[in-house]
Amino acid sequence: MSCPSSISGASTDVGVMNHRVSWSVGASDNVGISSGVVCNVSSPYDFGVGVTSVLCNASDVAGNVGECSFDVEVLGRLNVCLVVAW
């Protein structure tokens, strides 16, 4: 199994508190993969602000299961207004 390393991203618009992330996970085996790669979140996905773990697995025809995981961190952008009174 081949998962990406951790992914970080930020919302591109002020006030938007999510970010769309795409990734690819690969699996190979000398006897053949019986199921495609399945992750707890499908790519692409709109992640909310914070850290989310993505867990993936695949099975071969002999019943062996491979797993990998990675984290996605999304930072939000807030519209901050600073008022200074004299």
C-alpha positions as a Markdown table, in Angstrom:
| # | Residue | x | y | z |
|---|---|---|---|---|
| 1 | Met | 0.0 | 0.0 | 0.0 |
| 2 | Ser | 1.2 | 3.5 | -0.8 |
| 3 | Cys | -0.5 | 6.4 | 1.0 |
| 4 | Pro | 0.6 | 10.0 | 0.6 |
| 5 | Ser | 2.5 | 11.7 | 3.4 |
| 6 | Ser | 0.4 | 14.2 | 5.5 |
| 7 | Ile | -1.4 | 16.9 | 3.5 |
| 8 | Ser | -1.8 | 20.5 | 4.7 |
| 9 | Gly | -4.0 | 23.1 | 3.1 |
| 10 | Ala | -5.9 | 26.3 | 3.8 |
| 11 | Ser | -9.2 | 27.7 | 2.8 |
| 12 | Thr | -8.6 | 30.2 | -0.1 |
| 13 | Asp | -11.6 | 32.5 | 0.8 |
| 14 | Val | -12.1 | 34.5 | 4.0 |
| 15 | Gly | -14.8 | 33.0 | 6.1 |
| 16 | Val | -14.8 | 29.6 | 4.3 |
| 17 | Met | -13.9 | 26.9 | 6.8 |
| 18 | Asn | -13.2 | 24.0 | 4.5 |
| 19 | His | -10.8 | 23.0 | 1.8 |
| 20 | Arg | -11.1 | 20.4 | -1.1 |
| 21 | Val | -8.3 | 17.9 | -1.1 |
| 22 | Ser | -7.5 | 15.2 | -3.6 |
| 23 | Trp | -5.1 | 12.3 | -3.2 |
| 24 | Ser | -4.2 | 8.9 | -4.7 |
| 25 | Val | -3.5 | 5.7 | -2.9 |
| 26 | Gly | -1.9 | 2.7 | -4.6 |
| 27 | Ala | -1.9 | -1.0 | -3.9 |
| 28 | Ser | -0.1 | -3.9 | -5.6 |
| 29 | Asp | 0.5 | -7.5 | -4.9 |
| 30 | Asn | 2.2 | -10.5 | -6.5 |
| 31 | Val | -1.0 | -12.6 | -6.4 |
| 32 | Gly | -3.4 | -9.9 | -7.4 |
| 33 | Ile | -5.6 | -7.4 | -5.6 |
| 34 | Ser | -9.2 | -8.7 | -4.9 |
| 35 | Ser | -10.7 | -5.4 | -3.8 |
| 36 | Gly | -9.8 | -2.0 | -4.9 |
| 37 | Val | -8.4 | 0.5 | -2.4 |
| 38 | Val | -11.1 | 1.6 | 0.0 |
| 39 | Cys | -10.6 | 4.7 | 2.2 |
| 40 | Asn | -12.9 | 6.0 | 5.0 |
| 41 | Val | -13.1 | 9.2 | 2.9 |
| 42 | Ser | -13.3 | 9.4 | -0.9 |
| 43 | Ser | -11.0 | 11.6 | -2.9 |
| 44 | Pro | -11.7 | 14.5 | -3.5 |
| 45 | Tyr | -13.2 | 15.6 | -0.3 |
| 46 | Asp | -14.1 | 18.9 | 1.4 |
| 47 | Phe | -12.4 | 18.7 | 4.8 |
| 48 | Gly | -13.4 | 21.0 | 7.6 |
| 49 | Val | -10.9 | 23.0 | 9.6 |
| 50 | Gly | -8.7 | 20.8 | 11.8 |
| 51 | Val | -6.9 | 17.4 | 11.4 |
| 52 | Thr | -8.6 | 14.4 | 9.9 |
| 53 | Ser | -7.1 | 10.9 | 9.6 |
| 54 | Val | -7.7 | 9.1 | 6.3 |
| 55 | Leu | -7.5 | 5.3 | 6.6 |
| 56 | Cys | -7.2 | 3.1 | 3.5 |
| 57 | Asn | -7.0 | -0.7 | 2.9 |
| 58 | Ala | -7.0 | -3.3 | 0.2 |
| 59 | Ser | -7.2 | -7.1 | 0.1 |
| 60 | Asp | -5.4 | -9.6 | -2.1 |
| 61 | Val | -6.8 | -12.8 | -3.4 |
| 62 | Ala | -5.2 | -14.8 | -0.6 |
| 63 | Gly | -7.1 | -12.8 | 2.0 |
| 64 | Asn | -4.2 | -10.6 | 3.2 |
| 65 | Val | -5.1 | -7.0 | 4.0 |
| 66 | Gly | -2.8 | -4.0 | 3.6 |
| 67 | Glu | -3.4 | -0.7 | 5.3 |
| 68 | Cys | -2.0 | 2.8 | 5.3 |
| 69 | Ser | -3.1 | 6.1 | 6.7 |
| 70 | Phe | -2.3 | 9.8 | 6.5 |
| 71 | Asp | -3.5 | 13.0 | 8.1 |
| 72 | Val | -5.1 | 16.0 | 6.3 |
| 73 | Glu | -4.8 | 19.3 | 8.1 |
| 74 | Val | -7.0 | 22.3 | 7.0 |
| 75 | Leu | -6.5 | 25.8 | 8.3 |
| 76 | Gly | -9.3 | 28.3 | 8.0 |
| 77 | Arg | -9.2 | 32.0 | 7.1 |
| 78 | Leu | -11.1 | 34.4 | 9.3 |
| 79 | Asn | -11.9 | 38.0 | 8.5 |
| 80 | Val | -10.4 | 39.8 | 11.4 |
| 81 | Cys | -11.3 | 43.5 | 12.0 |
| 82 | Leu | -9.1 | 45.3 | 14.5 |
| 83 | Val | -10.7 | 48.5 | 16.0 |
| 84 | Val | -8.4 | 50.9 | 17.8 |
| 85 | Ala | -9.9 | 53.5 | 20.0 |
| 86 | Trp | -8.0 | 56.6 | 21.1 |
